Amino acid sequence: MKLAAGANIAVLTDADYTIFINQAEGEFIADTECNWIDIYSAMNADFKKSVEAAVAGKAAIKVLRNDLEAVGTSQAVARVNILLDEYLRLVKQLKENDVITAFGGKKIVP
């Protein structure tokens, strides 16, 4: 997450980072309609990296939005757009490739 957000972000507390990560995990679960955290240990290494990248990117977006002044608004917007594009691509891949059931997960139905 820190790497994805960039070097110019302000140093936050571990508690702050934990909040952003937890929020990103929850949003990822809602967006993919599967609780990947519950089935993470059953996933192969390749899919684990996809989940990690998506959650880290989403958390980095939150960090950047929290600290626009330190990064600079135009640079932060550019990073957010890149991270959001990657996040949405990963969400789409995980939803469309029917990997939910392959790892023992169930689609969340509202």
TORVEXBA-682558 format. One record per residue: x, y, z of N, C-alpha, C in turn. Coordinates in Angstrom, 2 decimals. Layout:
N
n_px X; n_py Y; n_pz Z; ca_px X; ca_py Y; ca_pz Z; c_px X; c_py Y; c_pz Z
...
end
This chain:
110
n_px 0.82; n_py -1.18; n_pz 0.00; ca_px 0.00; ca_py 0.00; ca_pz 0.00; c_px 0.87; c_py 1.25; c_pz 0.00
n_px 1.87; n_py 1.29; n_pz 0.86; ca_px 2.75; ca_py 2.46; ca_pz 0.92; c_px 3.49; c_py 2.63; c_pz -0.40
n_px 3.94; n_py 1.53; n_pz -0.97; ca_px 4.64; ca_py 1.57; ca_pz -2.26; c_px 3.72; c_py 2.08; c_pz -3.35
n_px 2.49; n_py 1.61; n_pz -3.38; ca_px 1.54; ca_py 2.03; ca_pz -4.40; c_px 1.17; c_py 3.50; c_pz -4.27
n_px 1.12; n_py 4.00; n_pz -3.04; ca_px 0.76; ca_py 5.40; ca_pz -2.82; c_px 1.88; c_py 6.35; c_pz -3.21
n_px 3.12; n_py 5.90; n_pz -3.11; ca_px 4.25; ca_py 6.74; ca_pz -3.52; c_px 5.06; c_py 7.25; c_pz -2.35
n_px 6.23; n_py 7.75; n_pz -2.66; ca_px 7.20; ca_py 8.16; ca_pz -1.64; c_px 6.84; c_py 9.44; c_pz -0.92
n_px 6.01; n_py 10.27; n_pz -1.51; ca_px 5.74; ca_py 11.58; ca_pz -0.92; c_px 4.60; c_py 11.61; c_pz 0.08
n_px 4.02; n_py 10.48; n_pz 0.37; ca_px 2.90; ca_py 10.49; ca_pz 1.31; c_px 3.41; c_py 10.74; c_pz 2.72
n_px 2.54; n_py 11.31; n_pz 3.51; ca_px 2.89; ca_py 11.56; ca_pz 4.91; c_px 2.96; c_py 10.23; c_pz 5.65
n_px 3.74; n_py 10.23; n_pz 6.68; ca_px 3.83; ca_py 9.03; ca_pz 7.51; c_px 2.61; c_py 8.99; c_pz 8.41
n_px 1.87; n_py 7.92; n_pz 8.29; ca_px 0.69; ca_py 7.73; ca_pz 9.13; c_px 1.01; c_py 6.72; c_pz 10.22
n_px 0.17; n_py 6.65; n_pz 11.20; ca_px 0.38; ca_py 5.67; ca_pz 12.26; c_px -0.01; c_py 4.29; c_pz 11.74
n_px 0.47; n_py 3.26; n_pz 12.41; ca_px 0.07; ca_py 1.90; ca_pz 12.04; c_px -1.44; c_py 1.74; c_pz 12.14
n_px -2.04; n_py 2.39; n_pz 13.13; ca_px -3.49; ca_py 2.32; ca_pz 13.29; c_px -4.20; c_py 2.94; c_pz 12.09
n_px -3.67; n_py 4.06; n_pz 11.57; ca_px -4.25; ca_py 4.69; ca_pz 10.38; c_px -4.18; c_py 3.75; c_pz 9.18
n_px -3.01; n_py 3.15; n_pz 8.97; ca_px -2.85; ca_py 2.22; ca_pz 7.85; c_px -3.80; c_py 1.02; c_pz 8.00
n_px -3.94; n_py 0.53; n_pz 9.22; ca_px -4.84; ca_py -0.60; ca_pz 9.47; c_px -6.27; c_py -0.24; c_pz 9.12
n_px -6.69; n_py 0.96; n_pz 9.46; ca_px -8.04; ca_py 1.41; ca_pz 9.12; c_px -8.24; c_py 1.41; c_pz 7.61
n_px -7.26; n_py 1.98; n_pz 6.87; ca_px -7.38; ca_py 2.03; ca_pz 5.41; c_px -7.38; c_py 0.62; c_pz 4.80
n_px -6.55; n_py -0.26; n_pz 5.32; ca_px -6.50; ca_py -1.63; ca_pz 4.80; c_px -7.82; c_py -2.35; c_pz 5.08
n_px -8.34; n_py -2.22; n_pz 6.29; ca_px -9.61; ca_py -2.87; ca_pz 6.62; c_px -10.76; c_py -2.35; c_pz 5.76
n_px -10.77; n_py -1.04; n_pz 5.54; ca_px -11.80; ca_py -0.47; ca_pz 4.67; c_px -11.65; c_py -1.00; c_pz 3.24
n_px -10.43; n_py -1.07; n_pz 2.75; ca_px -10.18; ca_py -1.56; ca_pz 1.39; c_px -10.59; c_py -3.03; c_pz 1.26
n_px -10.30; n_py -3.83; n_pz 2.26; ca_px -10.72; ca_py -5.23; ca_pz 2.23; c_px -12.24; c_py -5.34; c_pz 2.16
n_px -12.93; n_py -4.56; n_pz 2.97; ca_px -14.39; ca_py -4.59; ca_pz 2.96; c_px -14.96; c_py -4.16; c_pz 1.62
n_px -14.40; n_py -3.13; n_pz 1.04; ca_px -14.87; ca_py -2.66; ca_pz -0.27; c_px -14.57; c_py -3.69; c_pz -1.36
n_px -13.42; n_py -4.34; n_pz -1.27; ca_px -13.06; ca_py -5.38; ca_pz -2.23; c_px -14.04; c_py -6.54; c_pz -2.14
n_px -14.37; n_py -6.94; n_pz -0.94; ca_px -15.35; ca_py -8.01; ca_pz -0.73; c_px -16.69; c_py -7.61; c_pz -1.34
n_px -17.14; n_py -6.40; n_pz -1.08; ca_px -18.42; ca_py -5.93; ca_pz -1.62; c_px -18.38; c_py -5.85; c_pz -3.15
n_px -17.29; n_py -5.34; n_pz -3.70; ca_px -17.18; ca_py -5.17; ca_pz -5.15; c_px -17.09; c_py -6.49; c_pz -5.90
n_px -16.47; n_py -7.50; n_pz -5.30; ca_px -16.32; ca_py -8.80; ca_pz -5.97; c_px -17.41; c_py -9.78; c_pz -5.58
n_px -18.20; n_py -9.41; n_pz -4.59; ca_px -19.29; ca_py -10.25; ca_pz -4.09; c_px -18.79; c_py -11.58; c_pz -3.54
n_px -17.61; n_py -11.57; n_pz -2.95; ca_px -17.04; ca_py -12.77; ca_pz -2.34; c_px -16.12; c_py -12.35; c_pz -1.20
n_px -16.16; n_py -13.09; n_pz -0.11; ca_px -15.27; ca_py -12.80; ca_pz 1.00; c_px -13.93; c_py -13.53; c_pz 0.78
n_px -13.04; n_py -12.87; n_pz 0.06; ca_px -11.73; ca_py -13.43; ca_pz -0.27; c_px -10.87; c_py -13.63; c_pz 0.97
n_px -11.11; n_py -12.87; n_pz 1.99; ca_px -10.32; ca_py -12.98; ca_pz 3.21; c_px -10.57; c_py -14.34; c_pz 3.87
n_px -11.82; n_py -14.79; n_pz 3.83; ca_px -12.16; ca_py -16.09; ca_pz 4.42; c_px -11.55; c_py -17.26; c_pz 3.66
n_px -11.39; n_py -17.13; n_pz 2.34; ca_px -10.87; ca_py -18.25; ca_pz 1.54; c_px -9.43; c_py -18.04; c_pz 1.09
n_px -8.79; n_py -17.02; n_pz 1.62; ca_px -7.43; ca_py -16.66; ca_pz 1.19; c_px -6.46; c_py -17.84; c_pz 1.30
n_px -6.51; n_py -18.57; n_pz 2.39; ca_px -5.55; ca_py -19.66; ca_pz 2.59; c_px -5.73; c_py -20.79; c_pz 1.57
n_px -6.92; n_py -20.92; n_pz 0.98; ca_px -7.18; ca_py -21.97; ca_pz 0.00; c_px -6.76; c_py -21.57; c_pz -1.41
n_px -6.41; n_py -20.31; n_pz -1.60; ca_px -6.09; ca_py -19.81; ca_pz -2.94; c_px -4.66; c_py -20.16; c_pz -3.33
n_px -4.44; n_py -20.30; n_pz -4.65; ca_px -3.07; ca_py -20.51; ca_pz -5.09; c_px -2.33; c_py -19.18; c_pz -5.08
n_px -1.03; n_py -19.24; n_pz -5.19; ca_px -0.18; ca_py -18.05; ca_pz -5.03; c_px -0.50; c_py -16.96; c_pz -6.04
n_px -0.84; n_py -17.34; n_pz -7.27; ca_px -1.13; ca_py -16.34; ca_pz -8.30; c_px -2.36; c_py -15.51; c_pz -7.95
n_px -3.42; n_py -16.17; n_pz -7.52; ca_px -4.63; ca_py -15.44; ca_pz -7.17; c_px -4.44; c_py -14.65; c_pz -5.88
n_px -3.64; n_py -15.17; n_pz -4.96; ca_px -3.35; ca_py -14.40; ca_pz -3.75; c_px -2.71; c_py -13.06; c_pz -4.11
n_px -1.80; n_py -13.07; n_pz -5.06; ca_px -1.14; ca_py -11.83; ca_pz -5.48; c_px -2.13; c_py -10.86; c_pz -6.09
n_px -3.13; n_py -11.38; n_pz -6.81; ca_px -4.16; ca_py -10.51; ca_pz -7.39; c_px -4.99; c_py -9.85; c_pz -6.30
n_px -5.36; n_py -10.64; n_pz -5.30; ca_px -6.13; ca_py -10.10; ca_pz -4.18; c_px -5.30; c_py -9.07; c_pz -3.42
n_px -4.03; n_py -9.39; n_pz -3.16; ca_px -3.14; ca_py -8.46; ca_pz -2.46; c_px -2.99; c_py -7.15; c_pz -3.23
n_px -2.81; n_py -7.25; n_pz -4.54; ca_px -2.63; ca_py -6.06; ca_pz -5.37; c_px -3.88; c_py -5.19; c_pz -5.36
n_px -5.03; n_py -5.82; n_pz -5.45; ca_px -6.28; ca_py -5.06; ca_pz -5.46; c_px -6.51; c_py -4.34; c_pz -4.14
n_px -6.32; n_py -5.05; n_pz -3.03; ca_px -6.54; ca_py -4.44; ca_pz -1.71; c_px -5.50; c_py -3.36; c_pz -1.43
n_px -4.25; n_py -3.62; n_pz -1.78; ca_px -3.20; ca_py -2.62; ca_pz -1.56; c_px -3.47; c_py -1.37; c_pz -2.40
n_px -3.89; n_py -1.57; n_pz -3.63; ca_px -4.20; ca_py -0.43; ca_pz -4.50; c_px -5.36; c_py 0.39; c_pz -3.97
n_px -6.39; n_py -0.31; n_pz -3.52; ca_px -7.56; ca_py 0.40; ca_pz -2.97; c_px -7.18; c_py 1.15; c_pz -1.70
n_px -6.37; n_py 0.54; n_pz -0.84; ca_px -5.91; ca_py 1.22; ca_pz 0.38; c_px -5.02; c_py 2.41; c_pz 0.03
n_px -4.17; n_py 2.26; n_pz -0.98; ca_px -3.30; ca_py 3.37; ca_pz -1.40; c_px -4.12; c_py 4.55; c_pz -1.89
n_px -5.22; n_py 4.27; n_pz -2.57; ca_px -6.11; ca_py 5.34; ca_pz -3.01; c_px -6.62; c_py 6.11; c_pz -1.80
n_px -6.98; n_py 5.40; n_pz -0.75; ca_px -7.45; ca_py 6.05; ca_pz 0.46; c_px -6.36; c_py 6.90; c_pz 1.11
n_px -5.13; n_py 6.38; n_pz 1.11; ca_px -4.00; ca_py 7.14; ca_pz 1.66; c_px -3.78; c_py 8.41; c_pz 0.85
n_px -3.80; n_py 8.29; n_pz -0.46; ca_px -3.58; ca_py 9.46; ca_pz -1.32; c_px -4.68; c_py 10.50; c_pz -1.13
n_px -5.90; n_py 10.06; n_pz -1.05; ca_px -7.01; ca_py 11.00; ca_pz -0.84; c_px -6.92; c_py 11.67; c_pz 0.53
n_px -6.34; n_py 10.97; n_pz 1.48; ca_px -6.16; ca_py 11.52; ca_pz 2.82; c_px -5.08; c_py 12.59; c_pz 2.86
n_px -4.13; n_py 12.54; n_pz 1.94; ca_px -2.96; ca_py 13.41; ca_pz 2.01; c_px -2.65; c_py 14.07; c_pz 0.66
n_px -3.65; n_py 14.68; n_pz 0.06; ca_px -3.47; ca_py 15.30; ca_pz -1.26; c_px -2.41; c_py 16.39; c_pz -1.27
n_px -2.31; n_py 17.15; n_pz -0.19; ca_px -1.37; ca_py 18.27; ca_pz -0.15; c_px 0.08; c_py 17.81; c_pz -0.20
n_px 0.41; n_py 16.72; n_pz 0.48; ca_px 1.80; ca_py 16.25; ca_pz 0.51; c_px 2.25; c_py 15.74; c_pz -0.85
n_px 1.35; n_py 15.14; n_pz -1.58; ca_px 1.69; ca_py 14.57; ca_pz -2.87; c_px 1.54; c_py 15.59; c_pz -3.98
n_px 0.60; n_py 16.48; n_pz -3.82; ca_px 0.26; ca_py 17.42; ca_pz -4.88; c_px -0.99; c_py 16.89; c_pz -5.56
n_px -1.96; n_py 17.76; n_pz -5.72; ca_px -3.27; ca_py 17.32; ca_pz -6.21; c_px -3.19; c_py 16.64; c_pz -7.57
n_px -2.49; n_py 17.23; n_pz -8.52; ca_px -2.46; ca_py 16.64; ca_pz -9.87; c_px -1.74; c_py 15.30; c_pz -9.87
n_px -0.66; n_py 15.18; n_pz -9.11; ca_px 0.06; ca_py 13.90; ca_pz -9.04; c_px -0.79; c_py 12.86; c_pz -8.31
n_px -1.48; n_py 13.26; n_pz -7.26; ca_px -2.34; ca_py 12.34; ca_pz -6.53; c_px -3.48; c_py 11.84; c_pz -7.41
n_px -4.09; n_py 12.75; n_pz -8.17; ca_px -5.18; ca_py 12.36; ca_pz -9.07; c_px -4.69; c_py 11.37; c_pz -10.11
n_px -3.51; n_py 11.61; n_pz -10.66; ca_px -2.94; ca_py 10.68; ca_pz -11.64; c_px -2.71; c_py 9.30; c_pz -11.02
n_px -2.15; n_py 9.27; n_pz -9.83; ca_px -1.92; ca_py 7.98; ca_pz -9.15; c_px -3.22; c_py 7.28; c_pz -8.82
n_px -4.19; n_py 8.04; n_pz -8.34; ca_px -5.49; ca_py 7.46; ca_pz -8.01; c_px -6.12; c_py 6.84; c_pz -9.26
n_px -6.05; n_py 7.55; n_pz -10.38; ca_px -6.63; ca_py 7.03; ca_pz -11.62; c_px -5.95; c_py 5.73; c_pz -12.05
n_px -4.65; n_py 5.66; n_pz -11.95; ca_px -3.91; ca_py 4.44; ca_pz -12.32; c_px -4.27; c_py 3.30; c_pz -11.38
n_px -4.27; n_py 3.57; n_pz -10.08; ca_px -4.61; ca_py 2.54; ca_pz -9.09; c_px -6.05; c_py 2.07; c_pz -9.23
n_px -6.96; n_py 3.00; n_pz -9.49; ca_px -8.36; ca_py 2.64; ca_pz -9.64; c_px -8.57; c_py 1.79; c_pz -10.89
n_px -7.89; n_py 2.12; n_pz -11.96; ca_px -7.98; ca_py 1.32; ca_pz -13.19; c_px -7.52; c_py -0.11; c_pz -12.93
n_px -6.39; n_py -0.26; n_pz -12.24; ca_px -5.89; ca_py -1.59; ca_pz -11.93; c_px -6.83; c_py -2.33; c_pz -10.99
n_px -7.36; n_py -1.63; n_pz -10.00; ca_px -8.29; ca_py -2.24; ca_pz -9.05; c_px -9.52; c_py -2.77; c_pz -9.78
n_px -10.12; n_py -1.94; n_pz -10.62; ca_px -11.32; ca_py -2.34; ca_pz -11.33; c_px -11.06; c_py -3.51; c_pz -12.28
n_px -9.89; n_py -3.53; n_pz -12.89; ca_px -9.51; ca_py -4.64; ca_pz -13.77; c_px -9.42; c_py -5.94; c_pz -12.98
n_px -8.78; n_py -5.90; n_pz -11.81; ca_px -8.65; ca_py -7.09; ca_pz -10.97; c_px -10.01; c_py -7.56; c_pz -10.45
n_px -10.85; n_py -6.63; n_pz -10.05; ca_px -12.20; ca_py -6.99; ca_pz -9.58; c_px -12.94; c_py -7.70; c_pz -10.70
n_px -12.88; n_py -7.16; n_pz -11.90; ca_px -13.57; ca_py -7.75; ca_pz -13.04; c_px -13.04; c_py -9.16; c_pz -13.33
n_px -11.72; n_py -9.32; n_pz -13.31; ca_px -11.13; ca_py -10.63; ca_pz -13.58; c_px -11.57; c_py -11.66; c_pz -12.54
n_px -11.54; n_py -11.29; n_pz -11.29; ca_px -11.91; ca_py -12.24; ca_pz -10.24; c_px -13.40; c_py -12.57; c_pz -10.27
n_px -14.23; n_py -11.62; n_pz -10.64; ca_px -15.67; ca_py -11.89; ca_pz -10.72; c_px -16.02; c_py -12.74; c_pz -11.94
n_px -15.35; n_py -12.50; n_pz -13.06; ca_px -15.73; ca_py -13.14; ca_pz -14.30; c_px -15.09; c_py -14.51; c_pz -14.52
n_px -14.02; n_py -14.82; n_pz -13.85; ca_px -13.31; ca_py -16.07; ca_pz -14.10; c_px -13.76; c_py -17.22; c_pz -13.21
n_px -14.85; n_py -17.06; n_pz -12.51; ca_px -15.44; ca_py -18.10; ca_pz -11.67; c_px -14.41; c_py -18.78; c_pz -10.76
n_px -13.56; n_py -17.98; n_pz -10.17; ca_px -12.58; ca_py -18.54; ca_pz -9.24; c_px -13.12; c_py -18.59; c_pz -7.82
n_px -14.26; n_py -17.98; n_pz -7.61; ca_px -14.85; ca_py -17.96; ca_pz -6.27; c_px -15.09; c_py -19.38; c_pz -5.78
n_px -15.82; n_py -20.16; n_pz -6.57; ca_px -16.15; ca_py -21.52; ca_pz -6.14; c_px -14.94; c_py -22.45; c_pz -6.19
n_px -14.00; n_py -22.16; n_pz -7.07; ca_px -12.81; ca_py -23.00; ca_pz -7.17; c_px -12.02; c_py -23.02; c_pz -5.86
n_px -12.09; n_py -21.95; n_pz -5.10; ca_px -11.38; ca_py -21.87; ca_pz -3.84; c_px -12.28; c_py -22.08; c_pz -2.63
n_px -13.49; n_py -22.55; n_pz -2.87; ca_px -14.39; ca_py -22.84; ca_pz -1.77; c_px -15.22; c_py -21.68; c_pz -1.31
n_px -15.23; n_py -20.61; n_pz -2.06; ca_px -16.02; ca_py -19.44; ca_pz -1.68; c_px -17.43; c_py -19.50; c_pz -2.22
n_px -18.25; n_py -18.62; n_pz -1.74; ca_px -19.62; ca_py -18.51; ca_pz -2.20; c_px -19.88; c_py -17.06; c_pz -2.54
n_px -20.62; n_py -16.86; n_pz -3.60; ca_px -20.99; ca_py -15.51; ca_pz -3.99; c_px -21.92; c_py -14.92; c_pz -2.95
n_px -21.64; n_py -13.71; n_pz -2.54; ca_px -22.47; ca_py -13.02; ca_pz -1.58; c_px -23.71; c_py -12.50; c_pz -2.30
n_px -24.87; n_py -12.83; n_pz -1.79; ca_px -26.11; ca_py -12.38; ca_pz -2.38; c_px -26.74; c_py -11.36; c_pz -1.44
n_px -27.01; n_py -10.16; n_pz -1.96; ca_px -27.61; ca_py -9.13; ca_pz -1.09; c_px -28.99; c_py -9.49; c_pz -0.61
end
